[in-house]
């Protein structure tokens, strides 16, 4: 999927966010009961909407402030954590809520 940006930093941020989402979904494929083609279509649609919302928000807000840049670096540290450590830190309720949100949107 194209990230539709030429900025390497923006592409890296978007890619890491999508990678976390993808890794989470992949670990829960067995629970979904979907076939691969159906799952692929739903995941692609989900990521496309996440990307569109992220880009629209940045277009609306303009360039990052210094505070936003600091917060983004903190967030990236979370996204770069081992997947199990990330979800342990975020908690079971958060993981369950994110998973259910994904299933409801698709």
N, C-alpha and C positions, 0 to 999 in steps of 0.2 A: 504494500500500500504506500502510495506516495504521501509524504508529509506536507507537500506543497509549500516548501520554504527553501530558500537558498542560504539562509543563515545557519551556519554549522552549530552554533550554540543553541538556537531554537530547535533545530532538528534533534540535537542530543537530548534536550529536555523532553520533547514530545516522545521520542523513541523510548527513553527510559520509562516514562509513564505508561506507555502502551505495553512495554515488555513486562512490567509488573502485573498489569491486568491480564496479559496473555498467559503468564506463568501460573497465576492463580486459577484461571479458567481451565487450563490444561490439567491441573491437579484434580479438578472436580469433574472431568469428562465422564467418568464411570457413573457418577451419580445422576447425570442429566438424562441418560437413556436415549439420547439423540444419535442419529447416524452421523458419520463424519461430514458428509455434504451439507446436511442441515446445520450442524454445529458451525462449520466454516462460514456459511452464509450469515448466521446470527452474529458470530464474533466479528466478522468484517463490518457488518452494519453497526455494531456497537462501537467499535474503534473509530469508525468514520464519524459517528455522532460525537464521541469524546473529542476528537481532533477538531471538528467544526466548532464546538463550544469553546474549546481552548483558544482557537485562533480568533473567534469573534470577540471573546473577552479581551484579548490583547489588543485587537484593533480598536475596541471601545476605550480602553484605558490608556493607550499610547505606550511610550517607552517605559521600561522598568525604573522605579525609583531605587535609591541605594538600599532602603529598608527591604523592598521587595526582592532585590538581588540577594541580600543576606538570608531572607526567609527561603528563597529558592535553593540556595546552597544547603541549608539545613534539611529541606525536603529531599533534595537529591541524595543526601547521606542515608535517609530512610529507604529510598528506592533502591539504593545500591547495596543494601543489607542482604544477607542470605534470606531467601523467601520465608523459611520457617521462622527465623529470628524476627523478621518484619511482622508477620502475622501474630507471633507471640506478644510482641510489643504493642501492637494495635488492639489485640484482644479478640476473643472469640465472637463477641457480639458484633463488633465492627466487621469482622470477616464475613459473618453470616449475613449482615445487612447489605454489604457490598455484593455478595453473591446473589442474594434475592433480588436486589435492584437490577442486576444484569439480566436475570431470568425474566423479570417483569417487563423490561424494555424490549425484549426480543420476542 
